[in-house]
Amino acid sequence: MRKQTKLVAVLSTAALLALGASMSSFAATGWQEENGTWVYYDKNGDKETEKWEKSGDNWFYLNDDGEMATDVVVEYNDNYYYVDENGSMVTNKWVSIENEDYDGNNEDEPANHWYYFGSNGKAFKGSASASTAVFKSVNGKKYIFDDEGKMLYGWINAEGTRETGDDKWQNAVYYCGDENDGAQSLGWKSLDIVDNNYEDDDNAGISSSNVFDDENQTRWFYFNTNGKKYVSKDAKTINGKKYSFDKYGRMNAEWIIYDATPTLATNATADITATYGSADYTSNWRYYGSPEDGARVTKGWFKVVPDYYLHTSKYNDDEDSWYYSDRNGKLVADKIETVNGKKYAFDEFGRMKSGLLFIKFEGTSKTKIASILADDNDANPFDTEDNFKKNAPILEADGYFAYYFGGGEDGAMKTNKQNISIDGDSFTFLLNKSGGYKGAGKTGVDNKKYYQSGMMLAASKDDKYSVVKEYTETGDAGSKTVYTLLTTDDFLDDANVHANEDTTKSDKYTTYKNITFTGDAKFYLVNTSGSVQKNKTKAKDGNDRCYKVANDGTIEAIYEEN
């Protein structure tokens, strides 16, 4: 629409002269010029009033005084027309008429009203009794008018009337530009709104409060091909991307919850109750990008701070994590997921985990996680070498498997031999290269070396030799054969060697024979490379003890210097 004070058809001087000549040719009837204006006499010699008369190709209106009207909206037979400065009826044109009620103080009142007059000169108008909005097409765009022919603009409700006030964007269905535009909006539209209830917007299906934390907001809306704003949180595909909208039509951004309603407990800690922190709850979350973009993340990674209702403590700490959404945009949680050929672990809050972990699976599943422990867990920590050797067998008996998911930002599951840092020291691990538990730490013997939960059991350089204890550990998953590494001092205590002391002398060593081991444990000697020692008579450790080892690798005797 052209924006100007008046849009009229101005006749040329020649045309006016021709019109005057035509009108002056009448005598007692027809057009006559009187007192600087034109009038029209019928065949009875009476001056016509409130009637249209034609001259040439143009129609003119005689007002209630019988004078030709100019530059005015004419109401005639419940229709509205406009005659220009020359009195000629305007057709197929927009016209802007000054608003007599405008005083500059009411932002809902325009300075001018726009009208559109069709091919028959009638203004497009709506019906006062209409129950639905009816739009008129003008030059390929749609507009809506009131019952007096005034173009409406801004937010329009379903009944076809304007919505005003701060809540207008909530109650309206259509948006039709400003007072000088008025075309029905289609597609994306960024609009300034006032949300007086922004602090109460922590509800399912709308953007979290940390996204829009002010009552004055600039928000994206999407208007369908019928002009109606889209108002569903269910994903809508637009240009190949998915978007979500709240019940008022605002495009959602960042975290959105689906099919679950988060609630706060009434206790003082305000922890979230019900399904909070479970895979079923977490998987109902979607992430819809920034307030400027809003496209849903699908089959993709994103690193952000969680929503308050997704992980309260991490939200309060402003701590970000890596997350992954599947092909439906659902957050992956409590699962080992394959992404671009690599495997990643996600906890119950949907966070990608990295580093050395112990994972327990649900039932016979090899991917669905029942529990996941990091090295700082309280019950059985494995944050130091000693803690790992002590607690790994216990965790394995409880049904956990050790995995290594890279360091820091990596997170991809590792297999085969890996050097893994524990408390600043590097240790050799062997992780399954294939099979149902691919990536799980090896427990048992491989290539004449012992492993527990992936860690190779080898002596330190100072000790030269250490003892591998093979025994049965009983836990939640039943009884399992496990292994732990003992220093020779620990071995003497664990095997209760001194209780079976034989003081027989052999050169400069006291011989301890006939060692009686408690329980069903077996003890094997390993060197600094982890290799099991066999058929040795005097394997001397770093404390000047010598070990006698049988052909099967079990320890038979210890020789300690006098």
N, C-alpha and C positions, 0 to 999 in steps of 0.2 A: 504494500500500500504506500502511495506517496504521502509524505508528511508535510502539509502546508496548511495555512489558515483556512483557505477556501480553494476548492478545486472546481472551477466553473467553466462553462463554454462562453467565451467572449466573442460577440459578433463584430465583424469588421465594420469600419465606417461606411463602406459601400453597401454592406448588407443592411445597416440601419437606414440608410437613405432609401434603399429599395423597399424596405418595410414601411417606411413613412409614406412613400409614394403610393404603395398599395393601400395602406389604411386611409389615406386622404382621398382616394378615388371614390370612397363610399360617401353617400350624402346623408339621407335621413336614416339609413340603416347601416350596420357594420361598425367599423372602427372609426373613432373620432378622437382627435387630440384636444383635450380640454385642460386648461390650467396646468400645463406642463406635464400631463400624464395622459395615458390612453384609456379610453372607455369603449364600450361596445353596445350598440342599439339593435334591438331585435326588429323584426319586420313591422311590429306594432309601434315602433318608436320608443320603446321602453328600454331604459338602461339595464343591462344584464348584471346580476350580482351572483357571487358564489357559483361560478360556472366556468368551464373551460371553453375556449374558442381557439380555432386554428387559423394561422396565417402562413401561407407557404408550407414549409415542412415543419413548422414549429407550433407547439401548443402554448397558450398563454392563459393565465388564470385571472378572473375578475373577482376581486374581494367583496366583502359585504357592503362596501361603499360604491361598488361598481368600478373601482380603479384597477388597472392592471398591476398585479403584485410583482415585486422584484426582490431578489436576494432574501428569500424567506422559505421556510418549510410550510407547505400547504397541507392541511388535513382535509380530506375530501372522501366522503363515503367510507369512513373507517380505514382509509389508507393515507399514506404520507407521501408527498411529492416535494420536489425542490425546484423553484424557479430562480434563475440566475439574475445577475445585475441588469440584464436586458429583458427580464420577464419570461425568458424561454424555459420550458420544462427541460430538466436535465435527465438524460438517460445513460445507463451503463457507466456510471461514474461514482467515485467516492467524493463525498462532500463533508468538510469539517465545519461544524456550527458552534459558535461560542456558547458555553454553558452559563446561563444567567445566574445559576445558583452557586457558582464557584466563587469562593472568597479567599482561597489560598491556605485556609486553616485545616481543611479536611482532606487528608491524603486519599480518601476513598472517592472523592469527587474530582473528575477530570476538568481541565480548563476548557476543553472543547469536546463535543460529541461527534463521533463519526457516523455517517449514514452511507448506505449504498443504494443507489437507485437503479433498478433494472431497466430492461429494454422497453417496458411499458411505462416507465417513469415512476413506478411504485417503489417505495422503500422496502427493502427486505425487512421483515419483522417476525417476531415470535408471537405466540398466543399466550394470553394471560391465563388461560385455563389449561395449558399443556402440563402434563405430568412428567414428561421426559424432555431432555434437551434436544432441540432440533437445530442442526447446523445448515447453513447455506454455503454453496460453492461459489467462489468469486475468483476467476483467473487461476483455477487449479488449487486454491487454498480454501479452507473452511472457516466460517465465521458464525457467530451467534449474535442475535439481536433481541432486544426486548420488544414488548408489544407496541412501543411507540417508534420502533425503527432504529433506536440507538444501538450502536455496536457495543457489546459487552466485552470486557477484557479481564485479565487476571485469572483468579481461580473461580471455576464455574462448577456448581453442584449438579447432581443427576437430574434435577428438575429443570435445569437450564437458567438458573439465576445466579447472580454473583455471590461469592462468599467473601466477607470482609472480617477484619480483626486478626488477632495473633493466631487463632486456630483455623484460619481459612484453608490452609494447606491440608489440614486433617480431614475436614468435612467435604472438600471438593473432590470432583472426579476428573475434571479437565483443567488444562491451563491454556489461556489464550493471550499470552503476551501482555504488553502494557497498553496504555491509553492511546498510543499512536501506532500500534501494531495490530493486535487482536486476532491474528491468525491462530487457529488451533495448533497446539504443539504436538509434534509426532517425534518418536524416537527419544534420544537423550536430551535432557534439559537440566542445567545447573541453576538452582534457584536459592535465593536467600530467604530463610524462614526464621521464625521465632518459636522456640520450644520452651514454654514455661515449665514444663514437667520433665526437663532433661535429667534431673537428679533421680527420677523414678523410673528411668528407662532400663533398669537391670532386669529384664524379663526375657523369657524364651522367645527366640525369633526376631530379636532386634540386636543392633550393634551394642557391644558392651560400653559401659559408661566412660571408660578411659579413652574411647575414640572421639566422642563428641561431648566435651565437658563444659559447654557454655550454652546459654539459651539462644544466643545469636549464632546460627549455623548456615553454612553454605552446603547444600546437599544435592546429590544427583537424583533425578526422577526419570522414569522411562514411561513413555506414552505409546500405547499400542496403535495399530493402524486405524482403530476406531476412535482414537483420541483419548481413551481412558487410561489413567495411570495404572501401572502394574503394582499389585498390592500383596503378593504372596512371597513368603520366605522360601518356598520351594524353588529350586533353581530354574531360572529361565535362560534359555540359550539365545544369545544375541551375538551375531557375527562370529559364531563358533565358540563363544565363551559363555560360562555360566555365571549368573548374577542372582542375588537374593534381595528382597525388598521387605520392609516391615509393613504393618497393616495400614499405614498412612501413605505408603508409596515411596518412602525414602530408601535409596539404595543402601543396603547394609555394607559394612566394612569390617575387616578383621574377623574376630571370633563370633560364630553363630552356632547356637545349639539346636539340634533337630530331635524331635520325638522324645524329648525328656525335659522336665522342668526342674531346674536346680532350686533348692531351697536352703535357707540358713537355719541352723539350729538355734534354739533359744538360750543355749548356755553361754557363759561368759567368753569362751574362746571363739565363739561364732564359727566353729568348724562346719563344713557342709556335710549334711547327713545323707541318708539313703544310699544311692548308688555311686556317690562321689568316689573317684579313685578306682573304679572297676572298668574293665575293658568294654563292657556293654555300654556303660555311660560315656566313656571317653570317645568311643567310635561314633557317637552321635554328633560330635563337633565337626564343623567345617571352618575353613579359613578363606576369607574373601578379599585378601589383598588390602591395599591402602584405601583411604577415603577418596583419593583421586582416581584410583583404578577400579577396585571392587570386584575384579574377575576372580572367580573361585579357583583355588589351587587344586588341580586334578592331576593325579599321577606325578606329583612333584614335591620337591623339598622346599622348606621355608624355615628360617630361623627367627623366632620372635619370642617375646615374653608371653606366657600363657594368660588366658582370661582368668579373672578372679574365681569364677565358678569351675574352672578346669583344674587349676592347681593354686590354691590360695596362698600358700607360703612363698612359692616362687614368684607369684604376682606381686606380693608385698615386698619381696626382695628385689624386684625388677630384674630377675634373672632369666635370660633367654636360653632357649634350647632349640635343637634341630627337630623338626617334625616332618612327617611324610603323609600325604593324602593319597588314597587309592583312586581307581578310575571313577568312582562315584563321589569323590571328594571326601569320603569318610576318613577320619583320623585313624591311622594304624596304631594299635595298642596291644600290649601283652602278646607280642608275636615276633617271630623271626621272619622277616619279609625279604623277598628277593627283589632288588631294584637294579635294573640294568646289569643283570648277571652277577651281582654281588649281594651278599646276605647281611642284613642289619638287624639289630635287636632293639625293640621298643618296649618301654615299661608300661605300667598300668595307666600312666598319665599321658602316654603318647610320645614321650621324649626318647630320642635316639640315645642309646647308651654306648659308651666306648670304654676301652681298657679291658682289664681282666675281670670277668664276671662268673658267678656261679648261677646256673639256671636250672629250674625244675619245670618240667613240662606237665601238661594236663593229660592224664591217662597214658595212652600209647602214642600221643602226638609227638612229633619231632619239631613242631613249629609254634604251637599254641602254648604260651608261657603261663605257668601257674604262679611262679615266684621268681624273682630275680634279685640277686644280692651283689652289691658292690663291696669293695674291700673295707669300707668303714662301717659295715653292719655291726650291730651290737652283740648279737649272739655268738657268732663264730667268725671273727674278723680274720682276714688273710692279707693284712696290710704290711706285714714284715715277713722275713724268711721263716722265723720261728713260728709265727702264727699260721703261715700257710702250711708248714709241715705238720703242725698240730691239728689244724681244723679242716684241711682238705679231705682227709679220710672220713671225718665225721659228717661233713656236708655230702660227700658222695654216698655214704650209707643212708643219708636222709633223702636220696633221690636227686641230688644236684649234679650237674655236669659243668666242668670248667670250660669257658670259652674266652677267646681273646679277640676283641673287636677294634683293633688298632688303637692309636693314641690320639687324644685331643679331638680334632675336627674330622678325623678319618672315619672311624666307626664301622668299617667293613670287616666282616669276619675273616680271620686269618686261618690258614691250614698249614700242615707240614711243620717243619722246624722253624721256630721263632725265638728270637732273643727278647725276653720280656723283662721290664724293669719292675722290681719290687723294692720299695723303700730306698731307691737310689742304686741298688745293685742289679746287675744283669744276670738272668738265669735262662738256661736252655729249656725250651718247651717243645713237646711233640704233640701236634694237633692232627686229628684224623683228616686224611685227605679225601675220603669218600665214605659212602655208607649212610645209614640212617642218621647217625650222629656225626655227620660231617662237621669238622671244626672243634669237636669236643676233645678235651685233653685225654691223652692216652694214660690208662692205668694198667700196669703189668709190665711184661718184659718185651722189648723190641730190640732186635739186633744186639743181644747180650747186655742190654742196659735196662735198668728199672725206672719206671715212671709212675708218678702219682698225680692224677688230675692234670697230666701234661708236663709237670716239672720233672726234669731228669734228676735222679738222685745220685749225686756225686760228692766226693769228699772235697773239702777246701784244700788249698795248697799247703796250708800250715799243718793240717791233720794228716795229709797224704792218703789216709784211708778212713772210710767211715763205714758204718754198718746199716744195711737195709733190713728193716724188720717187716716181715710178711705176716699178717695176722687177719683175723676176722673182726670186722666192725659191724655192730647191729644198730640199725636206725629205723626211721620211718619207712624206708624202702626195703627193709629186711636185712639179711646178713650178706655182707660183701667182703671179698678178699681185697685188702688195701695194703698200702705200703707207707712207711715213714722212714726218714733218715735219722740215724743216731750217731752222735759222736762216740768215740770209743769209751769215754767216761760214762756217757749215758747208757751205753750198752752194758758196761759192767754192773751198773745198778739195775737196769731193766732185766737182764738175764739172771740176776741173783748169783753171779759167779762166785763171789767171796763166800757165800754160804756153803759152797761145795769145794772148799779150798783143799788142795793136796800140796803139801810142802816139799814134795820130791824135788831135789836139786838137779839141775841140768846145766852144766857149765856155770855161767854167772847169772842164769835166769831161774826164777822160781816157776815151776810148772803148775798150772791149774788144769787138771784133767777132769774127765767125766762130768762135763758141764751139764747141769740139769736146768732146762728152760721151762719156765712156767707157762701153762696154757698150751695152745696149738701154734704158737708163733715159731717162725723160722728166721734165722739170721744169716745174711749174706754180706760178704766184704766187697766193697767197690772202691775204685781208685778215683783220682781227680777228674778223669774223663768219663766216669760213670760205669766203666766196664767191670763186670763181675769177675772176681778172682777165684780161680779153681786150682786144686791140687798144689797148694803152696804149704811149705813147712814153717817158714818164718817171714811173714809179710809185716815189715816193721812200720809202725805209724809214727806220727810226729812226736809222740810222747815216749818213744823208745819201748813200745810194746810190740811184741811179735805175735802174729796170728797164724794158726795152723788151719788150713781150709781143705775140706774134703773135695773129692772129684765132682760132686754135685753142687759145689759152691757154698755149702753150709759150713759155718764155723765150728771147729772141733775143740780147739784149745787156745789158750792165751799164755804167752810167756812174758813175764814182767821182770825187768832188771832188778837185781838185789840192791 
